[in-house]
Amino acid sequence: MNILAIETTGASASVAVIDEQGQIFEVRSSETLNHLQVLMPMVGEILEKSKLQINNLTAIAASQGPGSFTGIRIGVSTARALAQALELPCIGVPTLETFLYNGERQKGIYCPIFNARRGQVYGGAYRWREDGTPVEVVKGSACLLAQLLENLQEVLGAQSAEITFFGDGVEAYAAQIEQWQNSSLNSNIRVKFAEPGIRYQNASSVAKLALELYKKGEVCSPQALTPNYMRKAEAERKLEEAEAERKRQEAQNLPVNVQMESGE
C-alpha cells in the first residue's frame, strides 16, 4: 500500500509517498508560488526516489485547504486527475489538522494560523489525547485573530496550557499574540512559535494524516474530492456585493450604477 500525498496550499509545494508501515519519502520545491510548473515533475521525482512505479500507488491524497486559493485548486485538480486516470480513490486531507504531525508530538495545543489578509486568519486549535488520538479544541474557520484567541481563552478557562503557533500567520501576528499572552487575564497560557523548519505546510504531514484516514476507510471518488477554501474568493465576494447593490437600487427605483471589479 502506497499513498501519494500532495501539498500545495502554502508558498512552497511538496509531495510525499507513505506506505502502510509509515515509511515516508518526500520532495519539496525550492521555488515559491510556482506549483503548476513544478508539481508533476515532483511526482515523477518522488516515485523515482521511493523506487515505485505509478501503478504501485493505492490512493491519492490532497491537502484540501484552507490556504492559497490558487494553490488549493492546483493540488486538488492534480490529485483528481491522477486518481481518475489510475482508477484510484482519493483522500481529502484537512490542511489545518496536518500540523499535528509537524515535528515531534507534544502535549500542548497546536494552533495553525494562515494570514488570510483583510485582518483575518484561517486558524484552528488541536491537541493529542492521552490515548494518542487527535481532538479539535477550536474549530477551524476564517475569522479575526482576536476572535480565535478569544475562543482559545474561553476553551482553556483557568487551565494551564502551552500553545504552539504554526503557519505564515506567525510572521504577521506574532506581536499581537505575545501581547495577548502577556495580558493579566492569560497568565496561565504560555505561547511558543514553531521553528521555521516545522512551521509551514508539508506533504509528509499530509501523508501521515492521509494514512490514518485511509485506515478508517475515509476515502472518496475523484469527483467527490473538493477544495475547502473556508471563505469566498475576493472576486466572488465582490460580484455578490455588486449584485446586492444592483437589486437594492432597483428596489428603490434608482439608476443602477454598480462597477464590477476583478478580485484575487
Backbone as CSV, one residue per row, in Angstrom:
resi,resn,N_x,N_y,N_z,CA_x,CA_y,CA_z,C_x,C_y,C_z
1,MET,0.841,-1.187,0.000,0.000,0.000,0.000,0.879,1.241,0.000
2,ASN,0.619,2.146,-0.932,1.386,3.387,-1.044,0.439,4.534,-1.380
3,ILE,0.503,5.583,-0.563,-0.331,6.763,-0.780,0.548,7.911,-1.246
4,LEU,0.153,8.540,-2.344,0.811,9.759,-2.813,0.083,10.951,-2.199
5,ALA,0.824,11.820,-1.511,0.237,12.992,-0.854,0.750,14.274,-1.513
6,ILE,-0.166,15.199,-1.764,0.143,16.454,-2.449,-0.175,17.622,-1.525
7,GLU,0.777,18.526,-1.361,0.599,19.734,-0.536,0.932,20.969,-1.370
8,THR,-0.087,21.784,-1.659,0.111,22.994,-2.460,-0.623,24.190,-1.871
9,THR,-1.011,24.122,-0.601,-1.805,25.206,-0.029,-0.967,26.383,0.448
10,GLY,0.361,26.182,0.566,1.245,27.235,1.043,2.115,27.794,-0.062
11,ALA,3.144,28.508,0.322,4.013,29.159,-0.661,4.841,28.163,-1.459
12,SER,5.247,27.056,-0.829,6.079,26.045,-1.493,5.330,24.732,-1.591
13,ALA,5.399,24.097,-2.749,4.736,22.813,-2.960,5.627,21.676,-2.481
14,SER,4.999,20.565,-2.117,5.740,19.357,-1.768,4.861,18.147,-2.049
15,VAL,5.516,17.010,-2.261,4.810,15.745,-2.454,5.510,14.688,-1.605
16,ALA,4.758,13.667,-1.223,5.320,12.598,-0.406,4.628,11.291,-0.742
17,VAL,5.302,10.207,-0.440,4.723,8.865,-0.533,4.883,8.206,0.825
18,ILE,3.818,7.569,1.300,3.856,6.844,2.576,3.329,5.435,2.357
19,ASP,3.952,4.440,3.014,3.458,3.066,2.914,2.734,2.684,4.193
20,GLU,2.254,1.429,4.271,1.433,1.022,5.413,2.202,1.003,6.719
21,GLN,3.530,0.918,6.665,4.350,0.966,7.885,4.663,2.401,8.323
22,GLY,4.251,3.371,7.516,4.515,4.763,7.844,5.833,5.283,7.327
23,GLN,6.536,4.498,6.497,7.785,4.981,5.901,7.455,6.052,4.859
24,ILE,8.178,7.171,4.928,7.854,8.327,4.089,9.047,8.746,3.245
25,PHE,8.749,9.070,1.992,9.692,9.764,1.115,9.036,11.087,0.734
26,GLU,9.832,12.162,0.724,9.267,13.484,0.438,10.186,14.269,-0.496
27,VAL,9.568,15.074,-1.338,10.285,16.024,-2.186,9.621,17.385,-1.998
28,ARG,10.438,18.408,-1.720,9.923,19.771,-1.555,10.506,20.675,-2.635
29,SER,9.685,21.573,-3.137,10.148,22.519,-4.143,10.929,23.641,-3.477
30,SER,11.999,24.075,-4.136,12.772,25.217,-3.642,12.195,26.529,-4.155
31,GLU,11.215,26.434,-5.059,10.579,27.617,-5.616,9.318,27.950,-4.827
32,THR,8.885,29.195,-4.931,7.654,29.593,-4.264,6.636,30.056,-5.294
33,LEU,5.370,29.721,-5.003,4.238,30.139,-5.839,4.426,29.745,-7.298
34,ASN,4.965,28.543,-7.515,5.185,28.043,-8.870,4.666,26.605,-8.966
35,HIS,3.548,26.350,-8.275,3.055,24.987,-8.120,2.711,24.317,-9.445
36,LEU,2.101,25.063,-10.343,1.636,24.470,-11.596,2.790,23.904,-12.409
37,GLN,3.928,24.598,-12.395,5.080,24.165,-13.183,5.858,23.025,-12.523
38,VAL,5.903,23.005,-11.191,6.786,22.051,-10.512,6.091,20.783,-10.036
39,LEU,4.760,20.784,-9.956,4.081,19.685,-9.270,4.251,18.332,-9.968
40,MET,3.940,18.238,-11.239,4.041,16.940,-11.915,5.486,16.437,-12.009
41,PRO,6.470,17.302,-12.293,7.860,16.813,-12.220,8.224,16.287,-10.833
42,MET,7.680,16.894,-9.783,7.947,16.412,-8.427,7.315,15.048,-8.186
43,VAL,6.138,14.808,-8.783,5.513,13.492,-8.656,6.425,12.429,-9.268
44,GLY,6.973,12.718,-10.452,7.921,11.794,-11.066,9.149,11.584,-10.208
45,GLU,9.626,12.662,-9.598,10.814,12.578,-8.755,10.563,11.743,-7.504
46,ILE,9.377,11.895,-6.895,9.107,11.145,-5.668,8.933,9.663,-5.962
47,LEU,8.378,9.326,-7.121,8.259,7.914,-7.492,9.645,7.298,-7.693
48,GLU,10.525,8.051,-8.328,11.892,7.568,-8.525,12.615,7.419,-7.184
49,LYS,12.435,8.408,-6.307,13.104,8.393,-5.004,12.630,7.221,-4.145
50,SER,11.356,6.888,-4.239,10.791,5.794,-3.437,10.863,4.448,-4.154
51,LYS,11.435,4.467,-5.385,11.585,3.242,-6.186,10.233,2.578,-6.459
52,LEU,9.260,3.405,-6.803,7.926,2.916,-7.128,7.579,3.244,-8.571
53,GLN,6.698,2.447,-9.133,6.062,2.777,-10.404,4.720,3.419,-10.088
54,ILE,4.195,4.174,-11.025,2.949,4.879,-10.744,1.807,3.913,-10.477
55,ASN,1.869,2.693,-11.062,0.806,1.717,-10.816,0.965,0.998,-9.473
56,ASN,2.002,1.357,-8.688,2.151,0.839,-7.330,1.377,1.680,-6.314
57,LEU,0.809,2.795,-6.757,0.064,3.665,-5.842,-1.304,3.076,-5.533
58,THR,-1.754,3.306,-4.297,-3.036,2.781,-3.825,-4.095,3.868,-3.730
59,ALA,-3.675,5.090,-3.430,-4.608,6.212,-3.280,-3.834,7.517,-3.473
60,ILE,-4.579,8.564,-3.802,-4.005,9.900,-3.980,-4.627,10.830,-2.947
61,ALA,-3.787,11.467,-2.130,-4.269,12.392,-1.096,-3.902,13.820,-1.459
62,ALA,-4.791,14.732,-1.158,-4.532,16.150,-1.406,-4.895,16.966,-0.185
63,SER,-4.047,17.927,0.126,-4.340,18.909,1.163,-5.437,19.824,0.631
64,GLN,-6.610,19.815,1.294,-7.803,20.462,0.749,-7.915,21.950,1.040
65,GLY,-7.118,22.448,1.968,-7.280,23.826,2.379,-7.754,23.896,3.820
66,PRO,-7.727,25.120,4.346,-7.586,26.408,3.663,-6.133,26.707,3.282
67,GLY,-5.973,27.882,2.675,-4.661,28.327,2.227,-4.810,29.155,0.981
68,SER,-3.797,29.115,0.136,-3.842,29.833,-1.129,-4.926,29.249,-2.023
69,PHE,-5.860,30.094,-2.487,-6.941,29.596,-3.339,-6.381,28.926,-4.591
70,THR,-5.417,29.586,-5.229,-4.832,29.032,-6.446,-4.108,27.729,-6.147
71,GLY,-3.331,27.709,-5.081,-2.607,26.507,-4.708,-3.540,25.339,-4.417
72,ILE,-4.620,25.604,-3.684,-5.590,24.548,-3.377,-6.169,23.974,-4.663
73,ARG,-6.557,24.854,-5.582,-7.150,24.389,-6.848,-6.172,23.502,-7.616
74,ILE,-4.897,23.904,-7.653,-3.897,23.127,-8.386,-3.724,21.744,-7.757
75,GLY,-3.587,21.690,-6.451,-3.369,20.416,-5.772,-4.550,19.477,-5.897
76,VAL,-5.748,19.991,-5.652,-6.946,19.157,-5.721,-7.195,18.688,-7.158
77,SER,-7.037,19.586,-8.123,-7.252,19.211,-9.526,-6.257,18.152,-9.981
78,THR,-5.001,18.292,-9.565,-3.978,17.312,-9.933,-4.277,15.958,-9.307
79,ALA,-4.665,15.960,-8.032,-4.993,14.701,-7.354,-6.178,14.018,-8.029
80,ARG,-7.175,14.789,-8.373,-8.356,14.217,-9.036,-7.989,13.632,-10.392
81,ALA,-7.184,14.354,-11.155,-6.810,13.873,-12.492,-5.995,12.585,-12.401
82,LEU,-5.026,12.549,-11.478,-4.215,11.340,-11.310,-5.075,10.158,-10.867
83,ALA,-5.930,10.386,-9.885,-6.757,9.304,-9.365,-7.721,8.776,-10.424
84,GLN,-8.268,9.693,-11.210,-9.200,9.264,-12.261,-8.467,8.454,-13.328
85,ALA,-7.285,8.908,-13.718,-6.525,8.198,-14.751,-6.085,6.820,-14.270
86,LEU,-5.749,6.711,-12.980,-5.252,5.443,-12.428,-6.351,4.593,-11.798
87,GLU,-7.579,5.144,-11.795,-8.726,4.459,-11.196,-8.475,4.148,-9.716
88,LEU,-8.053,5.200,-9.005,-7.741,5.076,-7.584,-8.662,5.964,-6.761
89,PRO,-8.851,5.654,-5.483,-9.607,6.552,-4.606,-8.771,7.756,-4.196
90,CYS,-9.454,8.783,-3.756,-8.799,9.992,-3.234,-8.999,10.072,-1.724
91,ILE,-8.131,10.850,-1.096,-8.252,11.144,0.333,-8.172,12.659,0.492
92,GLY,-9.229,13.256,0.995,-9.225,14.684,1.260,-8.666,14.941,2.646
93,VAL,-7.591,15.714,2.720,-6.892,15.928,3.987,-7.076,17.374,4.441
94,PRO,-7.713,17.602,5.597,-7.885,18.967,6.105,-6.542,19.583,6.502
95,THR,-6.188,20.670,5.877,-4.838,21.235,6.000,-4.484,21.620,7.434
96,LEU,-5.392,22.267,8.133,-5.062,22.726,9.484,-4.707,21.559,10.404
97,GLU,-5.378,20.439,10.246,-5.132,19.295,11.121,-3.786,18.628,10.860
98,THR,-3.210,18.856,9.678,-1.917,18.222,9.378,-0.809,18.719,10.285
99,PHE,-0.998,19.885,10.911,0.068,20.430,11.764,0.280,19.600,13.026
100,LEU,-0.675,18.740,13.368,-0.474,17.810,14.478,0.689,16.864,14.200
101,TYR,1.044,16.725,12.934,2.093,15.788,12.532,3.400,16.491,12.181
102,ASN,3.468,17.799,12.402,4.711,18.537,12.147,5.656,18.380,13.345
103,GLY,6.790,17.753,13.133,7.765,17.617,14.213,7.368,16.561,15.227
104,GLU,8.059,16.567,16.366,7.798,15.604,17.430,6.457,15.900,18.099
105,ARG,5.764,14.840,18.480,4.471,15.007,19.144,4.665,15.667,20.513
106,GLN,3.792,16.609,20.848,3.896,17.314,22.122,2.542,17.334,22.821
107,LYS,2.562,17.668,24.111,1.346,17.599,24.921,0.465,18.839,24.792
108,GLY,1.039,19.940,24.373,0.285,21.183,24.340,-0.680,21.281,23.167
109,ILE,-1.121,22.503,22.918,-2.090,22.782,21.864,-1.366,23.275,20.613
110,TYR,-1.774,22.744,19.481,-1.254,23.161,18.180,-2.243,24.170,17.598
111,CYS,-1.752,25.334,17.230,-2.641,26.367,16.700,-2.086,26.908,15.371
112,PRO,-2.446,26.288,14.242,-2.014,26.807,12.945,-2.820,28.046,12.568
113,ILE,-2.135,29.062,12.068,-2.813,30.264,11.576,-2.183,30.667,10.245
114,PHE,-3.031,30.880,9.248,-2.584,31.376,7.951,-3.079,32.802,7.796
115,ASN,-2.241,33.652,7.248,-2.617,35.037,7.028,-3.630,35.111,5.887
116,ALA,-4.893,35.383,6.225,-5.967,35.465,5.231,-6.195,36.895,4.753
117,ARG,-5.400,37.829,5.269,-5.495,39.233,4.917,-6.861,39.814,5.304
118,ARG,-7.044,41.075,5.024,-8.242,41.789,5.475,-8.433,41.610,6.993
119,GLY,-7.303,41.474,7.733,-7.366,41.363,9.185,-7.786,39.999,9.683
120,GLN,-7.878,39.005,8.773,-8.346,37.688,9.168,-7.242,36.639,9.099
121,VAL,-7.519,35.519,9.764,-6.661,34.338,9.646,-7.554,33.141,9.340
122,TYR,-6.965,32.138,8.707,-7.545,30.802,8.716,-6.873,30.110,9.894
123,GLY,-7.634,29.654,10.845,-6.992,29.075,12.019,-7.892,28.127,12.772
124,GLY,-7.277,27.306,13.607,-7.980,26.380,14.479,-7.011,25.933,15.559
125,ALA,-7.455,25.069,16.436,-6.581,24.583,17.506,-6.859,23.100,17.737
126,TYR,-5.774,22.351,17.979,-5.849,20.895,18.078,-4.876,20.406,19.147
127,ARG,-5.111,19.212,19.649,-4.176,18.593,20.587,-4.312,17.082,20.499
128,TRP,-3.349,16.402,21.108,-3.390,14.945,21.195,-3.979,14.530,22.536
129,ARG,-4.895,13.573,22.516,-5.387,12.979,23.762,-4.331,12.041,24.337
130,GLU,-4.550,11.639,25.561,-3.617,10.707,26.215,-3.549,9.373,25.472
131,ASP,-4.657,8.974,24.827,-4.665,7.697,24.116,-4.077,7.796,22.714
132,GLY,-3.533,8.974,22.366,-2.873,9.131,21.069,-3.790,9.500,19.922
133,THR,-5.030,9.846,20.227,-5.947,10.292,19.180,-6.050,11.809,19.190
134,PRO,-6.234,12.427,18.016,-6.308,13.888,17.969,-7.698,14.398,18.308
135,VAL,-7.761,15.616,18.811,-9.050,16.241,19.106,-8.990,17.712,18.695
136,GLU,-10.093,18.211,18.167,-10.197,19.616,17.776,-10.592,20.440,18.999
137,VAL,-9.767,21.406,19.343,-10.022,22.258,20.509,-10.854,23.473,20.109
138,VAL,-10.458,24.111,19.006,-11.218,25.226,18.426,-11.421,24.906,16.946
139,LYS,-12.660,24.930,16.510,-12.984,24.566,15.132,-12.284,25.491,14.141
140,GLY,-11.724,24.906,13.100,-11.061,25.694,12.074,-12.041,26.591,11.330
141,SER,-11.627,27.828,11.077,-12.504,28.780,10.391,-11.686,29.965,9.895
142,ALA,-12.330,30.803,9.103,-11.765,32.095,8.720,-12.356,33.130,9.669
143,CYS,-11.500,33.813,10.422,-12.001,34.753,11.421,-10.912,35.763,11.755
144,LEU,-11.273,36.771,12.518,-10.282,37.694,13.046,-9.400,36.951,14.045
145,LEU,-8.121,37.291,14.073,-7.230,36.645,15.035,-7.755,36.846,16.453
146,ALA,-8.256,38.026,16.750,-8.766,38.299,18.094,-9.883,37.322,18.467
147,GLN,-10.716,36.957,17.488,-11.790,36.003,17.759,-11.237,34.615,18.044
148,LEU,-10.221,34.198,17.286,-9.597,32.897,17.531,-8.974,32.851,18.924
149,LEU,-8.270,33.911,19.301,-7.642,33.955,20.626,-8.693,33.962,21.738
150,GLU,-9.793,34.663,21.502,-10.884,34.673,22.472,-11.485,33.279,22.636
151,ASN,-11.637,32.569,21.496,-12.162,31.202,21.560,-11.220,30.287,22.334
152,LEU,-9.919,30.461,22.126,-8.935,29.675,22.865,-9.038,29.942,24.364
153,GLN,-9.118,31.215,24.711,-9.192,31.592,26.128,-10.450,31.023,26.762
154,GLU,-11.560,31.031,26.023,-12.823,30.516,26.545,-12.730,29.006,26.783
155,VAL,-12.117,28.286,25.853,-11.982,26.831,25.977,-11.063,26.469,27.137
156,LEU,-9.959,27.209,27.283,-8.969,26.877,28.310,-9.415,27.266,29.708
157,GLY,-10.130,28.369,29.812,-10.529,28.833,31.132,-9.306,29.101,31.994
158,ALA,-9.277,28.500,33.176,-8.154,28.702,34.092,-7.087,27.619,33.945
159,GLN,-7.268,26.721,32.967,-6.282,25.657,32.789,-4.952,26.225,32.299
160,SER,-3.879,25.627,32.758,-2.563,25.982,32.227,-2.374,25.280,30.889
161,ALA,-1.775,25.977,29.951,-1.598,25.375,28.629,-0.441,26.022,27.903
162,GLU,0.235,25.201,27.106,1.257,25.702,26.199,0.687,25.628,24.787
163,ILE,0.685,26.753,24.096,0.123,26.822,22.751,1.245,27.128,21.775
164,THR,1.410,26.255,20.783,2.412,26.475,19.749,1.712,26.930,18.470
165,PHE,2.117,28.078,17.968,1.520,28.628,16.753,2.357,28.249,15.536
166,PHE,1.667,27.825,14.495,2.287,27.422,13.242,1.731,28.289,12.115
167,GLY,2.355,28.211,10.934,1.809,28.849,9.740,2.368,30.228,9.467
168,ASP,2.073,30.738,8.265,2.618,32.038,7.880,1.970,33.198,8.615
169,GLY,0.900,32.924,9.357,0.295,33.965,10.179,1.178,34.372,11.340
170,VAL,2.140,33.534,11.695,3.067,33.865,12.784,3.824,35.145,12.457
171,GLU,4.324,35.242,11.219,5.084,36.432,10.835,4.232,37.697,10.929
172,ALA,2.978,37.584,10.558,2.110,38.765,10.538,1.590,39.140,11.922
173,TYR,1.402,38.153,12.809,0.658,38.421,14.038,1.391,38.038,15.328
174,ALA,2.685,37.773,15.255,3.423,37.360,16.450,3.300,38.392,17.570
175,ALA,3.439,39.663,17.230,3.392,40.711,18.263,2.032,40.744,18.942
176,GLN,0.954,40.593,18.157,-0.394,40.599,18.724,-0.609,39.381,19.630
177,ILE,-0.066,38.242,19.239,-0.203,37.028,20.052,0.562,37.167,21.365
178,GLU,1.765,37.722,21.301,2.551,37.923,22.515,1.870,38.907,23.459
179,GLN,1.262,39.925,22.890,0.540,40.894,23.710,-0.642,40.221,24.417
180,TRP,-1.306,39.340,23.694,-2.430,38.586,24.270,-1.944,37.703,25.424
181,GLN,-0.813,37.026,25.230,-0.269,36.174,26.276,0.110,36.990,27.511
182,ASN,0.673,38.163,27.298,1.180,38.963,28.404,0.096,39.715,29.165
183,SER,-1.121,39.662,28.669,-2.202,40.338,29.376,-2.451,39.632,30.704
184,SER,-2.926,40.362,31.665,-3.102,39.827,33.018,-4.098,38.671,33.043
185,LEU,-4.987,38.599,32.054,-6.007,37.558,32.040,-5.467,36.204,31.584
186,ASN,-4.261,36.187,31.024,-3.765,34.963,30.412,-2.456,34.483,31.027
187,SER,-2.303,34.653,32.347,-1.072,34.240,32.999,-0.901,32.727,33.000
188,ASN,-1.993,31.984,32.730,-1.923,30.523,32.692,-1.483,29.996,31.331
189,ILE,-1.310,30.874,30.351,-1.012,30.455,28.980,0.430,30.786,28.624
190,ARG,1.112,29.804,28.059,2.461,30.019,27.551,2.441,29.851,26.041
191,VAL,2.921,30.857,25.344,2.899,30.865,23.877,4.273,30.506,23.328
192,LYS,4.284,29.671,22.309,5.500,29.359,21.565,5.209,29.535,20.076
193,PHE,6.254,29.828,19.322,6.142,29.871,17.866,7.002,28.747,17.307
194,ALA,6.412,27.929,16.457,7.132,26.783,15.898,8.371,27.246,15.148
195,GLU,9.415,26.454,15.237,10.643,26.756,14.495,10.363,26.728,12.994
196,PRO,11.077,27.534,12.212,10.805,27.607,10.764,10.787,26.256,10.061
197,GLY,11.607,25.314,10.512,11.670,24.010,9.854,10.388,23.203,9.932
198,ILE,9.547,23.484,10.933,8.283,22.754,11.090,7.080,23.692,11.133
199,ARG,7.287,24.949,10.770,6.224,25.947,10.922,5.180,25.886,9.808
200,TYR,5.562,25.372,8.649,4.701,25.510,7.475,4.153,24.167,6.997
201,GLN,3.245,24.227,6.035,2.656,23.025,5.460,3.728,22.162,4.801
202,ASN,3.567,20.843,4.907,4.467,19.938,4.201,3.748,18.640,3.879
203,ALA,4.175,17.992,2.789,3.487,16.797,2.305,3.664,15.602,3.219
204,SER,4.750,15.556,3.991,4.938,14.440,4.924,3.821,14.405,5.962
205,SER,3.454,15.561,6.479,2.364,15.620,7.458,1.023,15.292,6.810
206,VAL,0.836,15.735,5.564,-0.373,15.376,4.815,-0.441,13.858,4.660
207,ALA,0.709,13.241,4.337,0.756,11.790,4.140,0.428,11.041,5.432
208,LYS,0.944,11.510,6.564,0.691,10.835,7.847,-0.794,10.861,8.199
209,LEU,-1.426,12.022,8.023,-2.861,12.102,8.307,-3.651,11.313,7.267
210,ALA,-3.217,11.347,6.016,-3.896,10.587,4.964,-3.892,9.094,5.274
211,LEU,-2.775,8.588,5.799,-2.689,7.173,6.154,-3.712,6.831,7.236
212,GLU,-3.841,7.690,8.249,-4.824,7.451,9.302,-6.245,7.455,8.732
213,LEU,-6.535,8.383,7.835,-7.861,8.448,7.221,-8.126,7.220,6.358
214,TYR,-7.097,6.785,5.634,-7.243,5.612,4.771,-7.557,4.371,5.606
215,LYS,-6.869,4.213,6.735,-7.106,3.054,7.594,-8.534,3.041,8.137
216,LYS,-9.127,4.228,8.287,-10.504,4.323,8.785,-11.525,4.257,7.649
217,GLY,-11.040,4.073,6.424,-11.936,3.968,5.282,-12.458,5.296,4.777
218,GLU,-11.815,6.399,5.181,-12.291,7.727,4.780,-11.655,8.135,3.450
219,VAL,-12.113,7.484,2.400,-11.669,7.776,1.037,-12.879,8.211,0.232
220,CYS,-12.625,8.758,-0.950,-13.720,9.221,-1.796,-13.345,9.039,-3.258
221,SER,-14.313,9.215,-4.123,-14.047,9.172,-5.558,-13.332,10.453,-5.965
222,PRO,-12.665,10.452,-7.121,-12.033,11.700,-7.585,-13.021,12.852,-7.702
223,GLN,-14.236,12.551,-8.142,-15.240,13.607,-8.314,-15.671,14.217,-6.984
224,ALA,-15.557,13.426,-5.921,-16.004,13.897,-4.603,-14.926,14.661,-3.844
225,LEU,-13.705,14.667,-4.366,-12.631,15.428,-3.711,-12.806,16.905,-4.041
226,THR,-13.021,17.731,-3.030,-13.300,19.149,-3.252,-12.420,20.032,-2.378
227,PRO,-12.161,21.262,-2.825,-11.393,22.211,-2.008,-12.185,22.671,-0.792
228,ASN,-11.467,23.118,0.213,-12.090,23.758,1.372,-11.453,25.131,1.538
229,TYR,-12.050,26.128,0.902,-11.479,27.473,0.930,-11.754,28.198,2.248
230,MET,-12.801,27.828,2.939,-13.252,28.419,4.206,-13.849,29.812,4.053
231,ARG,-13.663,30.427,2.908,-14.379,31.665,2.641,-14.404,31.867,1.133
232,LYS,-15.226,32.778,0.675,-15.362,33.015,-0.757,-14.176,33.805,-1.301
233,ALA,-13.855,33.536,-2.552,-12.784,34.289,-3.210,-13.176,35.756,-3.308
234,GLU,-12.170,36.617,-3.380,-12.415,38.062,-3.441,-13.296,38.418,-4.624
235,ALA,-13.037,37.826,-5.781,-13.824,38.142,-6.976,-15.281,37.744,-6.775
236,GLU,-15.507,36.560,-6.203,-16.875,36.095,-5.965,-17.577,36.994,-4.958
237,ARG,-16.862,37.397,-3.917,-17.454,38.278,-2.907,-17.869,39.610,-3.507
238,LYS,-16.994,40.177,-4.359,-17.315,41.465,-4.969,-18.480,41.366,-5.953
239,LEU,-18.558,40.256,-6.671,-19.685,40.060,-7.575,-20.999,39.987,-6.804
240,GLU,-20.984,39.280,-5.670,-22.189,39.177,-4.855,-22.574,40.540,-4.277
241,GLU,-21.574,41.323,-3.838,-21.855,42.652,-3.317,-22.436,43.552,-4.407
242,ALA,-21.875,43.439,-5.626,-22.366,44.244,-6.738,-23.802,43.874,-7.097
243,GLU,-24.095,42.567,-7.077,-25.452,42.122,-7.387,-26.433,42.581,-6.318
244,ALA,-26.021,42.527,-5.052,-26.879,43.000,-3.973,-27.145,44.493,-4.103
245,GLU,-26.119,45.261,-4.496,-26.287,46.694,-4.685,-27.218,46.982,-5.851
246,ARG,-27.078,46.188,-6.928,-27.953,46.383,-8.087,-29.420,46.158,-7.704
247,LYS,-29.671,45.088,-6.932,-31.043,44.788,-6.521,-31.582,45.863,-5.588
248,ARG,-30.695,46.404,-4.728,-31.129,47.473,-3.810,-31.560,48.702,-4.592
249,GLN,-30.752,49.052,-5.599,-31.078,50.232,-6.407,-32.345,50.016,-7.219
250,GLU,-32.534,48.811,-7.738,-33.756,48.516,-8.490,-34.980,48.619,-7.590
251,ALA,-34.847,48.115,-6.353,-35.963,48.146,-5.417,-36.347,49.573,-5.052
252,GLN,-35.374,50.466,-5.073,-35.629,51.865,-4.730,-35.835,52.728,-5.971
253,ASN,-35.903,52.060,-7.145,-36.084,52.764,-8.418,-34.993,53.801,-8.664
254,LEU,-33.751,53.417,-8.285,-32.609,54.285,-8.513,-31.888,53.855,-9.781
255,PRO,-31.186,54.789,-10.446,-30.360,54.379,-11.600,-29.292,53.388,-11.139
256,VAL,-29.162,52.290,-11.852,-28.179,51.271,-11.478,-26.804,51.732,-11.913
257,ASN,-25.882,51.824,-10.941,-24.522,52.285,-11.234,-23.545,51.465,-10.396
258,VAL,-23.435,50.206,-10.751,-22.578,49.288,-9.998,-21.379,48.939,-10.850
259,GLN,-20.198,49.175,-10.320,-18.968,48.824,-11.031,-18.545,47.429,-10.628
260,MET,-18.257,46.596,-11.622,-17.790,45.236,-11.379,-16.278,45.239,-11.351
261,GLU,-15.722,44.831,-10.216,-14.269,44.835,-10.068,-13.751,43.412,-10.099
262,SER,-12.545,43.247,-10.621,-11.902,41.933,-10.572,-11.225,41.775,-9.229
263,GLY,-11.187,40.532,-8.712,-10.591,40.295,-7.398,-9.383,39.413,-7.495
264,GLU,-9.044,38.764,-6.349,-7.822,37.960,-6.276,-7.974,36.677,-7.060
